Amino acid sequence: MTLFEILRFNRNMLGIMQELGIREDDYRYYPLYCDYLQMMREGEKVTYIVAVLAERYHLCERKVYSLIRRYKTDCTKCALLFEPIICS
């Protein structure tokens, strides 16, 4: 499968994701956010969680705070504004 074929197959979803402000590298930090949620369920404080995740994923604490804020963004209302993009 070529890059073109992958883009063609996923173009609608990619377009919606771009309109919602989802960045192409957001998928890379999915495990980090899962760890954040787990630690929150365990009752850890946010400052401690950020310090641990920054060390674990080799990021600065500011980046971890930024990622947490991005992943908390509610896209539900924005998603309802988009109609499916149908192209042949």
Accessible surface in RSA format (square Angstrom, percent):
REM  Atomic radii and reference values for relative SASA: ProtOr
REM  Chains: A
REM  Algorithm: Lee & Richards
REM  Probe-radius: 1.40
REM  Slices: 20
REM RES _ NUM      All-atoms   Total-Side   Main-Chain    Non-polar    All polar
REM                ABS   REL    ABS   REL    ABS   REL    ABS   REL    ABS   REL
RES MET A   1   178.07  92.2  97.14  64.3  80.94 192.7  87.97  74.8  90.10 119.4
RES THR A   2    79.14  56.3  72.99  74.0   6.15  14.7  76.45 102.7   2.69   4.1
RES LEU A   3   129.59  72.2 119.69  85.6   9.90  24.9 121.24  85.1   8.36  22.5
RES PHE A   4   134.64  67.4 130.39  80.8   4.25  11.1 132.10  80.1   2.54   7.3
RES GLU A   5    70.50  40.5  67.85  51.3   2.65   6.3  16.00  30.9  54.50  44.5
RES ILE A   6    76.23  43.4  75.63  56.3   0.60   1.4  76.23  54.9   0.00   0.0
RES LEU A   7    83.51  46.5  83.04  59.4   0.46   1.2  83.31  58.5   0.20   0.5
RES ARG A   8   135.70  57.0 130.24  66.4   5.47  13.0  35.34  48.3 100.36  60.8
RES PHE A   9   166.58  83.3 136.93  84.8  29.65  77.2 143.97  87.3  22.62  64.7
RES ASN A  10    53.05  36.6  50.29  48.6   2.76   6.6  10.81  26.0  42.23  40.8
RES ARG A  11    92.44  38.8  83.68  42.7   8.76  20.9  52.47  71.7  39.97  24.2
RES ASN A  12    56.57  39.0  55.58  53.7   0.99   2.4  19.03  45.8  37.54  36.3
RES MET A  13   111.53  57.8 109.15  72.2   2.38   5.7  97.90  83.2  13.63  18.1
RES LEU A  14    76.66  42.7  71.82  51.4   4.84  12.2  72.11  50.6   4.54  12.2
RES GLY A  15    20.66  25.5   0.00   N/A  20.66  25.5  19.58  53.7   1.08   2.4
RES ILE A  16    39.49  22.5  39.17  29.2   0.32   0.8  39.49  28.4   0.00   0.0
RES MET A  17    62.69  32.5  62.69  41.5   0.00   0.0  52.26  44.4  10.42  13.8
RES GLN A  18   137.49  76.9 123.95  90.6  13.54  32.2  35.77  76.1 101.72  77.2
RES GLU A  19   116.29  66.8  86.95  65.8  29.34  69.9  18.07  35.0  98.22  80.2
RES LEU A  20    35.95  20.0  11.70   8.4  24.25  61.0  15.48  10.9  20.47  55.1
RES GLY A  21    42.13  52.0   0.00   N/A  42.13  52.0  34.87  95.7   7.26  16.3
RES ILE A  22    61.06  34.7  47.50  35.4  13.56  32.7  48.11  34.6  12.95  35.2
RES ARG A  23   133.34  56.0 125.41  63.9   7.92  18.9  42.60  58.2  90.74  55.0
RES GLU A  24   165.47  95.0 138.08 104.5  27.40  65.2  63.45 122.7 102.03  83.3
RES ASP A  25    47.16  33.0  46.52  46.3   0.65   1.5  16.16  38.0  31.00  30.9
RES ASP A  26    19.67  13.8  19.56  19.5   0.12   0.3  10.45  24.6   9.22   9.2
RES TYR A  27   163.75  76.5 146.94  83.6  16.81  43.8 115.76  87.0  47.99  59.2
RES ARG A  28   138.68  58.2 113.71  58.0  24.96  59.4  30.02  41.0 108.66  65.9
RES TYR A  29    25.87  12.1  24.89  14.2   0.98   2.5  14.60  11.0  11.27  13.9
RES TYR A  30   140.49  65.6 140.49  79.9   0.00   0.0  97.57  73.3  42.92  52.9
RES PRO A  31    67.07  48.9  63.35  57.8   3.72  13.5  66.89  55.2   0.19   1.2
RES LEU A  32     0.76   0.4   0.71   0.5   0.05   0.1   0.71   0.5   0.05   0.1
RES TYR A  33    31.60  14.8  31.60  18.0   0.00   0.0  20.93  15.7  10.66  13.1
RES CYS A  34    48.37  36.6  43.38  48.4   4.98  11.7  23.99  60.8  24.38  26.3
RES ASP A  35    38.75  27.1  37.07  36.9   1.69   4.0   2.75   6.5  36.00  35.9
RES TYR A  36     4.06   1.9   4.06   2.3   0.00   0.0   2.04   1.5   2.02   2.5
RES LEU A  37    68.39  38.1  67.68  48.4   0.71   1.8  67.73  47.6   0.66   1.8
RES GLN A  38    78.89  44.1  78.89  57.7   0.00   0.0  32.69  69.6  46.20  35.0
RES MET A  39    20.35  10.5  20.35  13.5   0.00   0.0  20.29  17.3   0.06   0.1
RES MET A  40    77.94  40.4  64.11  42.4  13.83  32.9  64.46  54.8  13.48  17.9
RES ARG A  41   167.75  70.4 129.05  65.8  38.69  92.1  77.10 105.4  90.65  54.9
RES GLU A  42   107.83  61.9  71.27  53.9  36.56  87.0  37.02  71.6  70.82  57.8
RES GLY A  43    60.95  75.2   0.00   N/A  60.95  75.2  33.08  90.8  27.87  62.4
RES GLU A  44    68.54  39.4  59.18  44.8   9.36  22.3   4.52   8.7  64.03  52.3
RES LYS A  45   163.37  79.7 156.37  95.9   7.00  16.7 105.33  94.8  58.04  61.8
RES VAL A  46    59.84  39.4  56.41  51.1   3.43   8.3  56.41  49.0   3.43   9.3
RES THR A  47    96.28  68.5  95.11  96.4   1.17   2.8  63.42  85.2  32.86  49.7
RES TYR A  48   115.84  54.1 109.14  62.1   6.69  17.4  73.95  55.6  41.89  51.6
RES ILE A  49     0.00   0.0   0.00   0.0   0.00   0.0   0.00   0.0   0.00   0.0
RES VAL A  50     0.26   0.2   0.26   0.2   0.00   0.0   0.26   0.2   0.00   0.0
RES ALA A  51    40.67  37.4  34.54  53.3   6.13  14.0  35.17  49.5   5.50  14.6
RES VAL A  52    34.58  22.8  29.59  26.8   4.99  12.0  33.67  29.3   0.90   2.4
RES LEU A  53     0.00   0.0   0.00   0.0   0.00   0.0   0.00   0.0   0.00   0.0
RES ALA A  54     8.39   7.7   6.74  10.4   1.65   3.8   6.97   9.8   1.42   3.8
RES GLU A  55   139.35  80.0 126.68  95.8  12.67  30.2  50.37  97.4  88.98  72.6
RES ARG A  56   123.68  51.9  98.20  50.1  25.48  60.7  49.42  67.5  74.26  45.0
RES TYR A  57    65.97  30.8  50.05  28.5  15.92  41.4  45.18  34.0  20.79  25.6
RES HIS A  58   165.26  90.3 133.73  93.0  31.52  80.6  98.60 101.6  66.66  77.6
RES LEU A  59    43.56  24.3  27.51  19.7  16.05  40.3  34.10  23.9   9.46  25.5
RES CYS A  60    81.83  61.9  66.05  73.7  15.77  37.1  46.99 119.0  34.84  37.6
RES GLU A  61    84.16  48.3  80.42  60.8   3.74   8.9  24.34  47.1  59.82  48.8
RES ARG A  62   149.18  62.6 144.52  73.7   4.66  11.1  81.29 111.1  67.89  41.1
RES LYS A  63    68.93  33.6  65.13  40.0   3.79   9.0  34.12  30.7  34.81  37.1
RES VAL A  64     0.00   0.0   0.00   0.0   0.00   0.0   0.00   0.0   0.00   0.0
RES TYR A  65    67.69  31.6  64.83  36.9   2.86   7.4  49.07  36.9  18.62  23.0
RES SER A  66    28.61  24.2  28.61  38.2   0.00   0.0  10.33  22.0  18.28  25.6
RES LEU A  67     3.80   2.1   3.77   2.7   0.03   0.1   3.80   2.7   0.00   0.0
RES ILE A  68     9.99   5.7   9.99   7.4   0.00   0.0   9.99   7.2   0.00   0.0
RES ARG A  69   142.65  59.9 137.94  70.3   4.71  11.2  71.17  97.3  71.48  43.3
RES ARG A  70    60.40  25.4  46.98  23.9  13.42  31.9  21.21  29.0  39.19  23.8
RES TYR A  71    60.08  28.0  33.35  19.0  26.72  69.5  37.50  28.2  22.58  27.8
RES LYS A  72   121.86  59.4  93.52  57.4  28.34  67.5  58.35  52.5  63.51  67.6
RES THR A  73    85.27  60.6  62.23  63.1  23.04  54.9  55.35  74.3  29.93  45.2
RES ASP A  74    91.26  63.9  68.19  67.9  23.06  54.5  40.15  94.5  51.11  51.0
RES CYS A  75    38.65  29.2  34.25  38.2   4.40  10.3  18.31  46.4  20.34  21.9
RES THR A  76    87.46  62.2  80.13  81.2   7.34  17.5  60.07  80.7  27.39  41.4
RES LYS A  77   157.85  77.0 152.64  93.7   5.21  12.4  96.87  87.2  60.98  65.0
RES CYS A  78    58.12  44.0  57.54  64.2   0.57   1.3   4.56  11.5  53.56  57.8
RES ALA A  79    43.57  40.1  33.43  51.6  10.14  23.1  33.57  47.3  10.00  26.5
RES LEU A  80   144.91  80.7 115.73  82.8  29.17  73.3 119.02  83.6  25.89  69.7
RES LEU A  81   145.53  81.1 116.46  83.3  29.08  73.1 120.47  84.6  25.07  67.5
RES PHE A  82    66.39  33.2  47.19  29.2  19.19  49.9  49.22  29.8  17.17  49.1
RES GLU A  83   143.62  82.5 132.22 100.0  11.40  27.2  46.65  90.2  96.98  79.2
RES PRO A  84   107.48  78.3  88.03  80.2  19.45  70.7  92.18  76.1  15.30  95.1
RES ILE A  85    76.93  43.8  72.59  54.1   4.34  10.5  76.86  55.3   0.08   0.2
RES ILE A  86   155.59  88.5 124.84  93.0  30.74  74.1 126.11  90.8  29.48  80.0
RES CYS A  87    68.19  51.6  51.97  58.0  16.22  38.1  21.35  54.1  46.84  50.5
RES SER A  88   159.58 134.9  85.60 114.2  73.98 170.4  79.95 170.3  79.63 111.6
END  Absolute sums over single chains surface
CHAIN  1 A     7202.3       6105.2       1097.1       4275.0       2927.2
END  Absolute sums over all chains
TOTAL          7202.3       6105.2       1097.1       4275.0       2927.2
